[in-house]
Amino acid sequence: CLLYVENEKYECRGAMFGGFIPLVNTTLKLVVAQPLKACSEIQAMENGSMILVQRGGCPFTEKLKNVQKANGSYMVVVNNDDMIFLMQSIDWVEESAVAIAIGASDGAKLMQKLPTLVKISSTATVLDQCIVRIKKFLDINVPRLAIETFYHCHNNYNTESNNFYMTLARLFSESTYKSWEEIEEISLLSSISALNYTDDTEAYIMAGENLLLAGSFTESINQFEKDTEKSAQVLCGKLLSYFLMGNYEMACTLYDDCPASYWATAPPQYKVAIDTLHGVMLHNLKNYLKPGNYCSFDSTQQTFQFSTPAAKYIFESYTQMGVYLDELGAFESSLIHLNYGLQMCGEATGLQIRQALAIPSVFSDSQTMEKWMSDLLTKVKTLQLTDSIDPQHTYQPENAAYLKWTITPPTMLLGYQGYRVDNVQKSIVNMYDRLYPFPRLIPSSIPIVPSAKKRIGFISSWFRTHSVGKLFLGILQKLDRDRFEVIVFAATHFFPLSSADIYTKQFQQVADTFIVLSKAMDEAIDLIAGQTLDVLIFPEIGMDSWLMVLASYRFARVQCMFWGHPITSGLSSIDYFIASDHFFSDKSVLENYTEQVVLFNSLSTYFTWPILPSLSINRGHFHLPESSHIYICPQTIMKMHVEFDEILQTILIKDSKAYIVLLYSKSQTLWRRRLRDRFNRRKMPTHRIIFVETLPYSRFMQLLSIANVMLDPFPFGGGVTTLDALALGLYV
């Protein structure tokens, strides 16, 4: 920048914080600060003054704060030598006053002319100055300031400039931090905004690529179609979009024209889909899109017989894509892929049940959520097998085709929405009994076997490093072995047992008998029934499809479920739900359980004290603002209820220093996108909502340690996470 006093010109340099220098000449009154270093409150000046201060004594940002309080609109910092230095800050500065620096000799000359009028102008527009700051912040590894600066310029200045948005779209998409959720959001916003000011081919391509990343497959194709040059980049982007949205016909049409070199730069979040795309094309997918007799079901072996190995591969790819996209957040597309599998091999696959039970993990609003819950109950009550097959000649529910790719039942998240779900759960149980009418009593009459000790069984897939394992290990360790014999059943149908897992090792040591269950349901049933248990306890029911089926059998006179997943099972085979009196402030909700509820006056668990990592770490390690107030809500995205948004918004409005930190998994990137969209529709200051990718336990505890407070969402809050926070002394 340049300062003009009388007929003399002085070089200056704008700071990387505070306001921006206008392109046109601005005339102001130049005065000197009292005290000169401005490290404490200074004498008030005329509004809009340019105030001269001396370097040293305190941070530049502290000087600027005092200058603005004294009615200054500009702060001129005189250096201790003639170098015109760059003033920087690692924290966002709210002050709008402009900070500039000059050399010592020029400062001395100006001091002799005070008070005087001075003109100042910049050689760059405000938007160009924004770009310079953002680039600098990315270069010096302060991405949080780059994000703050973008939103400040986007929201406060006339940004009707293709160059501004195109430059930033390129800058952010090429930066080291391009995979950050906030950076992806800015890249998308910039590329879409640029379309308002240009019809340049590059703009359409960038918008298409960013929309593809955001899971907006139809919109991405629309932008790619506007590229008249039909580049390979566009063709491949359309191919991937069509495949993800379940348009296999168009994917087959475009595949051969997409050069192999594209896939090295394709979005890594879609790696599973890309590998599947290559696989189905290698197996001649287009030959199997026509109606045909590609598979038949062998009820004796509980397997499908396929016409060719390629048919088997393609069927499994359909189901894998359905499960993968559901977990990722492309919910509507996931149902399309599952439907291809259903059409290919029929209802013996069990895929029609998966479709009927599917509900989104993140809802856009309360009305949509209510409709989904209502429709779910209707579908469950009316679902029938329509194929001309006997129920005995279909898959057992534990062998449904989609379970090769996931352990999670589609109804796991039912209770997260805050609705009464006992009616839905009972209807789901009745649906399974209607579709799969098999006996559930093993044996039909369970004898009372006299014994000095009660034989108690515990069964789960989660006797490992997992929240359920952490909640239950202490309980087993503290059980009175003079009164109880403990038999632990480890389900391994989805997760193989790991001898390296520290929790699994401890469960093996603490159990009187440790039994690894077969992956085959019939064999697992025999193993459990052979133990003649007095009591069988499920640490959770509802997080594991295979164990949900197993829980419908009667193995002991008394069968209980714990609060590892505190939603009623709806099963007549489960007698008691065990929890804590402290968990239910409103006791009327206990009517929502089909089990008899037993409440302990303790937490009903014996939580093993966590092994704490070194906590000598600062916020900069996580790129979080040092001087802010960090509110962390480290629960899964699926617990972010629509009504909880108002709490987050109120915090951000009432506390200007508040930053809310949420966690997400790489496998949930599009659900995270939907949550961000919901926040944007509420016009929340979303640049102060930070999504952090899930971390290893030690790093997670370090992240908790630098927060000011932990927020527990409602209606479905935290369990082990809350106990971990309390172990650190963090307010919850």
WOWOQUI-V381847 format. One record per residue. PHI is phi in degrees with one decimal (999 if undefined). OMEGA is omega as a letter, one per 20 degrees, with the letter a starting at -180 (none if undefined). BURIAL is b if it has 24 or more other ideal C-beta (glycine too) atoms within 12 Angstrom, else e. Layout:
# WOWOQUI-V381847
[[PHI OMEGA BURIAL] [PHI OMEGA BURIAL]]
This chain:
# WOWOQUI-V381847
[[999 a b] [-133.0 r b] [-110.0 r b] [-119.7 r b] [-128.3 a b] [56.2 a e] [-106.0 a e] [-107.1 a e] [-120.4 a e] [-126.2 r b] [-78.5 r e] [-141.4 a b] [-139.3 r b] [-71.4 r b] [-78.8 r b] [-92.8 r b] [-148.7 a b] [77.6 a b] [-75.2 a b] [-111.7 a b] [-87.4 a b] [-68.5 a b] [-70.7 a e] [-84.4 r e] [-62.9 r e] [-123.7 a b] [-100.6 a e] [-137.9 r b] [-92.0 r b] [-94.9 a b] [-132.7 a b] [-107.3 r b] [-74.1 r b] [-127.4 j e] [-74.6 a e] [-62.1 a b] [-80.0 r b] [56.3 r b] [-89.4 r b] [-137.3 a e] [-56.9 a e] [-111.5 a b] [-61.3 a e] [-65.2 a e] [-118.1 r b] [-64.2 r e] [-56.9 r e] [81.6 a b] [-71.4 r b] [-101.7 a b] [-109.5 a b] [-87.5 r b] [-132.4 a b] [-99.0 r b] [-65.4 r b] [106.3 r e] [93.4 a e] [-167.2 r e] [-62.7 r b] [-59.3 a b] [-65.8 r b] [-69.3 r b] [-61.3 a b] [-62.9 r b] [-60.5 a b] [-70.5 r b] [-64.8 a b] [-65.7 r b] [-62.2 a e] [-89.5 r b] [76.2 r b] [-76.8 r b] [-101.9 r b] [-135.6 r b] [-122.0 r b] [-105.7 a b] [-96.8 r b] [-90.2 a b] [-74.3 r b] [-86.0 r e] [-138.7 a e] [-87.2 r e] [-74.0 r e] [-93.9 a b] [-92.3 r b] [-100.6 r e] [-84.5 a b] [-135.2 r b] [-146.2 r b] [-90.2 r b] [-115.8 r b] [-67.6 a b] [-110.0 a b] [-76.4 a e] [-60.7 a b] [-94.9 r e] [-61.8 a b] [-89.2 r b] [-111.7 r b] [-132.8 a b] [-122.0 r b] [-134.9 r b] [-77.4 a b] [-63.7 a e] [-64.3 r e] [-66.4 r b] [-63.4 r b] [-64.1 r e] [-64.2 a b] [-65.3 a b] [-59.3 a b] [-73.4 a e] [-97.9 a b] [-72.4 i b] [-76.4 a e] [-155.6 r b] [-91.7 a e] [-136.7 r b] [-108.7 r b] [-134.3 r b] [-148.3 r b] [-113.3 r b] [-86.1 a e] [-128.2 r e] [-67.3 r b] [-59.7 a b] [-65.7 r b] [-65.6 r b] [-64.5 r b] [-59.4 a b] [-62.1 r b] [-59.4 r b] [-61.8 a b] [-60.6 r b] [-61.7 r b] [-62.4 a b] [-63.5 r b] [-67.6 a b] [-65.9 a e] [-98.2 r e] [62.7 r e] [-123.9 a b] [-63.5 a b] [-62.6 r b] [-70.0 r b] [-62.5 r b] [-66.2 r b] [-60.1 a b] [-65.0 r b] [-58.5 a b] [-65.8 r b] [-62.2 a b] [-70.8 a b] [-61.9 a b] [-88.2 a e] [-117.1 a e] [-123.0 r b] [-71.8 a e] [-102.1 a b] [-74.6 a e] [-145.8 r b] [-60.3 a b] [-61.0 a b] [-59.2 a b] [-73.1 r b] [-65.2 r b] [-60.9 a b] [-71.9 r b] [-59.9 r b] [-67.2 a b] [-59.6 a b] [-71.6 a b] [-70.2 r b] [-102.7 a e] [-79.3 r b] [-60.8 a e] [-101.5 a b] [-62.8 r b] [-86.7 r e] [-63.6 a b] [-58.2 a b] [-65.3 r b] [-69.4 r b] [-60.3 r b] [-62.3 a b] [-67.7 r b] [-60.4 r b] [-65.5 a b] [-60.5 a b] [-65.8 a b] [-68.5 r b] [-70.1 r b] [-63.8 a b] [-62.0 a b] [-64.7 r b] [-72.8 a e] [-125.1 a e] [-155.7 r b] [-119.3 a e] [-68.7 a e] [-58.4 a b] [-60.1 a b] [-64.5 r b] [-64.7 a b] [-65.0 a b] [-63.4 r b] [-64.4 r b] [-61.0 a b] [-66.7 a b] [-70.7 r b] [-67.2 r b] [-62.0 r b] [-60.8 a b] [-81.0 r b] [83.2 r b] [-93.1 a b] [-67.4 a b] [-64.5 r b] [-65.3 r b] [-65.3 r b] [-62.1 r b] [-58.7 r e] [-73.7 r b] [-59.5 a b] [-63.7 a e] [-80.4 r b] [-78.6 a b] [-70.1 a e] [-79.8 r e] [52.3 a e] [-68.8 r e] [-61.9 r e] [-60.9 r b] [-70.7 a b] [-59.2 a b] [-70.4 r b] [-63.4 r b] [-64.2 r b] [-56.0 a b] [-65.6 r b] [-62.6 r b] [-61.0 a b] [-65.8 a b] [-63.0 a b] [-81.7 r b] [89.8 r b] [-94.7 a b] [-68.3 a b] [-62.6 r e] [-67.4 r b] [-61.5 r b] [-64.4 a b] [-64.6 a e] [-91.9 a b] [-58.3 a b] [-65.8 a e] [-89.4 r e] [-88.3 a b] [-65.6 a e] [-60.7 a e] [-64.7 a e] [-62.1 a b] [-68.5 r b] [-69.0 a e] [-111.9 a e] [-68.1 a b] [-57.3 a b] [-64.3 a e] [-65.6 r b] [-104.2 a b] [-57.1 r e] [-58.5 a b] [-65.7 a b] [-65.0 r b] [-61.9 r e] [-66.4 r b] [-57.0 r b] [-60.2 a b] [-64.6 a b] [-70.0 r b] [-68.7 r b] [-63.4 r e] [-97.3 r b] [58.0 a e] [-51.0 a b] [-60.9 r e] [-71.9 a e] [-109.2 r b] [-82.6 r b] [-85.1 r e] [-58.2 a e] [-173.2 r e] [-96.3 a e] [-96.7 a b] [-154.8 r b] [-139.8 a e] [-100.1 r b] [-100.3 a e] [-68.9 r e] [-67.0 a e] [-90.3 a e] [54.4 r b] [-139.5 r e] [-93.5 r b] [-104.5 a e] [-105.6 a b] [-65.8 r e] [-147.7 r e] [-58.6 r e] [-65.8 r b] [-61.4 r b] [-61.9 a b] [-61.6 a b] [-68.8 r b] [-60.3 a b] [-67.3 r b] [-67.8 r b] [-57.5 a b] [-70.1 r b] [-62.0 r b] [-63.7 r b] [-61.9 r b] [-68.9 a b] [-60.3 a b] [-72.3 r b] [-62.0 r b] [-66.8 a b] [-71.8 a b] [122.8 r b] [-89.3 a b] [-60.8 a b] [-62.5 r b] [-66.5 a b] [-60.1 a b] [-68.0 r b] [-64.8 r b] [-64.8 r b] [-61.4 a b] [-66.5 r b] [-59.8 r b] [-64.3 r b] [-64.9 r b] [-65.7 a b] [-73.5 a b] [-125.0 r b] [80.7 a b] [-75.2 r b] [-62.8 r b] [-72.8 a b] [79.5 a b] [-70.9 r b] [-67.5 r b] [-72.8 r b] [-58.3 r b] [-64.6 a b] [-67.5 a b] [-88.8 a b] [-68.2 r b] [-135.4 r b] [-62.2 r b] [-83.1 r b] [-129.2 a b] [-101.7 a b] [-77.2 a b] [-163.5 a e] [-65.8 a e] [-64.4 r e] [-62.7 r e] [-61.5 a b] [-62.3 a e] [-66.2 r e] [-60.4 a b] [-65.2 r b] [-67.2 a e] [-64.9 r e] [-59.3 a b] [-61.3 r b] [-62.8 a e] [-64.0 a b] [-64.2 a b] [-73.7 a e] [-107.3 a e] [-64.8 r b] [-134.5 r e] [-75.0 a b] [-103.8 r e] [-66.8 r e] [-81.1 r e] [-133.6 r e] [-80.0 r e] [-53.5 r b] [-70.8 a e] [-110.9 r e] [-129.2 r b] [-61.0 r b] [-66.7 a b] [-57.9 a b] [-73.3 r b] [-110.2 a b] [-53.2 a b] [-56.3 a b] [-70.2 a b] [-72.2 r b] [-67.8 a b] [-110.1 a b] [-156.2 r b] [-95.0 a b] [-83.3 r b] [-68.9 r b] [-64.0 a b] [-97.8 a b] [-57.0 a b] [-91.6 a b] [-52.3 a b] [-72.2 a b] [-68.1 a b] [-87.2 r b] [85.5 r b] [-90.5 r b] [-70.7 a b] [-117.4 a b] [-62.4 r b] [-66.5 r b] [-65.5 a b] [-62.8 r b] [-64.2 r b] [-67.1 r b] [-66.6 r b] [-60.6 r b] [-63.5 r b] [-62.1 r b] [-63.9 r b] [-63.7 r e] [-72.1 a e] [-84.8 a b] [-130.1 a b] [-78.5 r e] [-115.4 r e] [-65.8 a e] [-121.1 a b] [-104.1 r e] [-134.2 i b] [-79.1 a e] [-67.1 r e] [-131.2 a e] [-90.1 a b] [-74.1 r e] [-88.8 a e] [-101.7 r e] [-58.5 a e] [-156.2 r e] [-66.7 r e] [-120.7 r e] [-76.5 a b] [-92.8 a b] [-111.2 r b] [-103.0 r b] [-125.6 a b] [-133.3 a b] [-168.5 r b] [-90.4 a b] [-111.5 r b] [-80.8 a b] [-158.7 r b] [-70.9 a b] [-161.6 a b] [-57.7 r b] [-64.5 r b] [-60.5 a b] [-68.0 r b] [-71.5 a b] [-100.6 a b] [-58.1 a b] [-62.0 r b] [-61.5 a b] [-65.7 a b] [-66.2 a e] [-98.5 r e] [-64.6 a b] [-71.2 a e] [-77.9 r e] [-76.7 a e] [-110.3 a e] [-129.4 r b] [-107.8 a b] [-104.9 r b] [-115.5 a b] [-106.1 r b] [-109.0 r b] [-98.8 r b] [-79.0 a b] [-127.5 a b] [-64.3 a b] [-119.3 r b] [-106.9 r b] [-66.7 r e] [-69.0 a b] [-111.7 r e] [-71.3 a e] [-87.6 a e] [-73.4 a e] [-68.6 r e] [-76.2 r b] [-58.3 r b] [-58.6 a e] [-69.9 r e] [-64.6 r b] [-63.5 a b] [-73.9 a e] [-82.4 a b] [-75.4 r b] [-69.2 r e] [-136.4 r b] [-117.2 a b] [-117.2 r b] [-91.0 a b] [-76.2 r b] [-67.1 r e] [-70.7 r b] [-81.5 a e] [-58.4 a b] [-59.7 a e] [-68.9 r e] [-63.8 r b] [-60.0 r b] [-63.0 a e] [-62.9 a b] [-69.8 a b] [-61.5 a b] [-70.6 a e] [-91.0 r b] [39.7 a b] [-78.0 r b] [-86.2 a b] [-138.1 r b] [-122.9 a b] [-118.6 r b] [-100.0 r b] [-56.6 r b] [-154.9 r b] [-134.8 r b] [127.4 r b] [-102.3 a b] [-143.6 a b] [-59.5 a b] [-65.0 a b] [-71.8 r b] [-63.1 r b] [-67.1 a b] [-61.4 a b] [-69.2 r b] [-80.4 r b] [-92.2 r b] [-105.2 a b] [-111.3 a b] [-142.0 r b] [-62.7 r b] [-124.0 r b] [-128.2 a b] [-128.6 r b] [-124.3 a b] [-96.7 a b] [-89.8 r b] [-58.0 r b] [-139.2 a b] [-79.0 r b] [-120.7 a b] [-55.8 a b] [-81.9 a b] [76.8 a b] [-93.4 r b] [-71.9 a e] [-80.2 r b] [-105.7 a b] [-86.6 a b] [-132.0 r b] [-110.4 a b] [-103.7 a b] [-153.2 a b] [-117.4 r e] [-61.2 a e] [-73.8 a e] [-85.0 a b] [-126.6 r e] [-71.0 r e] [-106.5 a e] [-70.1 r e] [-66.0 r e] [-67.9 r b] [-64.9 r e] [-69.0 a e] [-80.7 a b] [-103.7 r b] [-79.1 r b] [-87.5 r b] [-75.8 a e] [-89.1 r b] [-116.0 a b] [-110.7 r b] [-86.6 r e] [-86.9 r e] [-109.1 r e] [-73.2 r b] [67.1 r b] [-142.1 r b] [-122.5 a e] [-76.4 r b] [-72.8 a b] [-58.7 a e] [-68.1 r b] [-83.4 a e] [-84.2 r e] [-77.2 r e] [-62.9 a e] [-106.1 a e] [-80.3 a e] [-143.2 a e] [-109.3 a e] [-66.2 r b] [-57.8 r e] [-61.5 r e] [-105.6 a b] [56.7 r b] [-107.0 a b] [-62.3 a b] [-65.7 a e] [-95.2 a b] [-91.9 r b] [-104.3 a b] [-94.0 r b] [-105.5 a b] [-103.5 r b] [-126.4 a b] [-88.3 r b] [-97.5 r b] [-59.6 a b] [-53.5 a b] [-65.4 r b] [-89.6 a b] [-81.9 a b] [-68.6 a b] [-54.1 a b] [-72.9 r e] [-73.2 r b] [-56.3 a b] [-62.7 r e] [-63.6 a b] [-62.0 a b] [-63.7 a b] [-63.9 r e] [-60.2 a b] [-65.5 r b] [-75.4 a e] [-80.4 a e] [-120.3 a e] [-67.0 r e] [-96.5 a e] [-76.6 r b] [-127.3 r b] [-103.9 a b] [-107.4 r b] [-116.4 r b] [-107.7 r b] [-148.6 r b] [-100.8 r b] [-57.8 a b] [-79.3 a b] [-123.8 a b] [-62.0 a b] [-81.8 r b] [-64.9 r b] [-59.3 r b] [-61.3 a b] [-67.0 r b] [-66.5 r b] [-60.7 r b] [-60.6 r b] [-64.3 r b] [-62.2 a b] [-64.3 r e] [-65.2 r e] [-82.1 a b] [59.5 r e] [-77.1 r b] [-72.8 a b] [-67.9 r b] [-68.6 r b] [-104.2 r b] [-111.5 a b] [-111.4 r b] [-95.3 r b] [-114.2 r b] [-66.0 a b] [-52.6 a e] [-120.8 r e] [-57.2 a e] [-54.6 a b] [-63.8 r e] [-70.1 r e] [-61.0 r b] [-65.7 r b] [-65.0 r b] [-63.4 r b] [-59.8 a b] [-67.7 a b] [-100.2 r b] [-86.5 r b] [-87.4 a b] [-157.6 r b] [-106.6 r b] [-96.7 r b] [-104.8 a b] [-72.6 r b] [-133.5 j b] [-82.3 a b] [-114.8 a b] [-98.6 a b] [-94.4 r b] [-123.7 r b] [-61.7 r b] [-57.9 r b] [-65.4 r b] [-65.0 r b] [-60.9 a b] [-63.2 r b] [-65.3 r e] [-63.6 r b] [-87.1 a b] [82.1 r e] [-81.5 r b] [-67.3 r e] [-119.8 none b]]
